[in-house]
Amino acid sequence: MNGHDPKRRSSGSWLWFLLLIPYIGLLWVPFYNHVEPKLFGFPLFYWYQLMWVPISALLTWLVYRGLGHDD
Amino acid sequence: MTEIDPVPLVVCAFFFALVTVMGFVAARWRVPKTLASIDEWGLGGRQFGTWITWFLVGGDFYTAYTVIAVPALVYAVGAYGFFALPYTIIVYPFVFAVMPILWKVAAERGYATSADVVHGTYNYRPLELAVAVTGVIATMPYIALQLIGMAAVIKALGLTGEIPLIIAFVILALYTYSSGLRAPALIAFVKDIMIYIVVIAAVVIMPAKLGGYGAIFDAADAAFKAKGSGGIILPGSQFFPYASLALGSALAAFMYPHTLTGIFASRSGDTIRKNAILLPAYTLLLGLIALLGYMGIAAGLKVGSNNDIVPALFKSQFPNWFAGFAYAAIGIGALVPAAVMSIGAANLFTRNFWKAYVNPNIDHAGEAQVAKITSLIVKVGALLVILFLPTQFALDLQLLGGLWIMQTLPALIFGLFFNWFRAPALLAGWAAGFLIGTWMAWTDGLKPLHTLTLGPTSVTLYVGLVALAINIVVAVLVNLVVPAPRVATRPAQ
């Protein structure tokens, strides 16, 4: 009932771990709590977090593409 | 703001009239045979595809209050207010992994609310009631906050008194009553496009006027240094508060009735997965909206209430007709979530209180009628809260609401993945998280952060996350200690 059909899952279950990467990248604040280097005038703190928007979407898309879904 | 500039007022009135017509016409959108069932009135027929869901959830999750309050917090304290950005990024991997499974259970068995799912999984009325009551009381102050967003716009237009707010809300209540979820779904298209236009214009025009982003950040940095508090990066003491607020808010976000209504109204699990990939576009927008707070500092604006910073910025930097357009975007941005929230709360009341306790034999049309009337009552309640109680009361309740709704996560989500927990243990966990969390927040003076001290070390975390940890620990302990009944409480899966 949980939607993780084992037949499907066996081929790409490692893909699910990609979804954890944004949590690591964003929840460990010392990674990015700096002003330098700046990008287009944005301190690191801001452009780093904004950059995670497309990265996170891309990772999710990779998981989506890698797993078959029937619903 | 003593004199009224007619241009922004006319622009605002035009767009408000437009969405009012759309709200009523929505009843005939994707014509159902009848609106007289919860599935039709309260979930739009469970047929919203990728794009409609994108607009609806985007319009419903990124609320008018967000547009007002996030820049206000950034304006006041700086980097700390930016936690809304990591929050609205990490929420989507969670949505992607969990919500399609929840959708599937709900669609297969006709569930319309979180408490329906809990009842179906555990067949235990007390847990269902706990989840339903939590959903309703967490949503009420959230609706009230939308009114605060709307009130900020009305104030910026130069209108005084409470009549404009009451009129706007009564109209909203009427078309929600007649069209159900179709109304906010249709209006969300207008609202979201308007917000995108405003924000893109703001992030292009304002830096050009204010000397570029480098100058904006420098001005903010200088202002925080002069003030002696806040800053454009975080002090070490705020690392854990920042990260735990982001994580806790992300876990709470899709437990609310209004966000779950968007999930249940989707056509398929795939619709939700695609949206988990596409919805971050709004997060990018939110990050840019947050920076309006710094633009307010760079523009040298001083406001009486921090919540006035965004309207004041639009007024000072945009031509007056475009400021009117921007106000309209925010005002309409309050209507969509307020409508969906009242529908979500009404669905809960109808399914998990009225049908469960008052009239178990109610038919589909009867359910829709109860839900419609409840949606009216819920909105009137929120309006009365704003008109007669101090604003701070709504803000405090909203904070507690986030803590409360998070306590429904174990009951709603754990059962989708494993069968180990029994309902009484989950209820004990819910009660512990709810009561101890509320007590902690209360004794901390209704602040979102709680400091845990263990010997010489102490760590400050979002109180909702602490309460969730208590909830889970209690649920595990009770489940281990209390022997399983001989007859399983779980129905056949």
Interface residues (C-beta under 8 A of the other chain):
Chain A: M1 N2 G3 W16 L19 L20 P22 Y23 L26 L27 W28 V29 P30 N33 H34 V35 K38 F40 G41 F42 P43 F45 Y46 Q49 L50 W52 V53 P54 S56 A57 L59 T60 W61 V63 Y64 H69 D71
Chain B: A79 F82 L85 P86 I89 I90 Y92 P93 F96 A97 P100 I101 K104 V105 G212 Y213 G214 A215 I216 F217 I232 I233 L234 F239 Y242 A243 A246 L247 S268 G269 D270 R273 K274 A276 I277 L278 P280 T283 L284 G287 L291 L416 F417 Q493
